[in-house]
Amino acid sequence: MSDFLQVLLDRKQVISEEYSSIHRALTQPDFHVESLKRVLSEAASQFASLPDDPNVLRSEALSILEQVPQVFSENWQQLVVARESLSTRLRETEEMISSYKGWCEEEEKRKALEKEAEKKKKELKKSIKNKKTKEPSRKTGRKRKTGTRPPTTLKKFRQAESDLSSSEDSEG
């Protein structure tokens, strides 16, 4: 497995764990209770610093109580948005993993085809060197049935022959 694929799989794992923790927070009341306790304790400390006027205290207490549903709603919405964001990131990462795996498979096929072509070229050179394969001609082309390909094309034959002669020149 390549390093890049491992990075993508690690990223998917991290995102999945974050998604799970947010989903747990959404479905467990303790998380919401804790956030409301935190907000109410802040409000209580601010409430304690108010003057002792009963009208002011009453209006501030009503204001705090009216804001409790809004605080709960904001907390809930924040978690929902975070979960949607993580779900999008997870889908993108899975798509990247899928694309990368597809690219790797195509690359392996391409390399296998290149190896096969190189192997055939070596075999052709060997058969040319041993005089087993002759240069294709028009005469042999006419004898071939329609729609069949020659075992060796003239172009490939001449390239292999050229490679052989150039390697002999460099050796000699």
Buried (B, 14 or more C-beta within 10 A) or exposed (E): EEEEBEEBEEBBEEBEEBBEBBBEBBEEEEBBEEBBEEBBEEBEEEBEEEEEEEEEEEEBEEEBEEBEEEBBEEBBEEBEEBBEBBBEBBEEBEEBBEEBBEEBEEEEEEEEEEEEEEEEBEEBBEBBEEEEBEEBEEEEEEEEEEEEEEEBEEEBBEBBBEBBEEEEEEEE
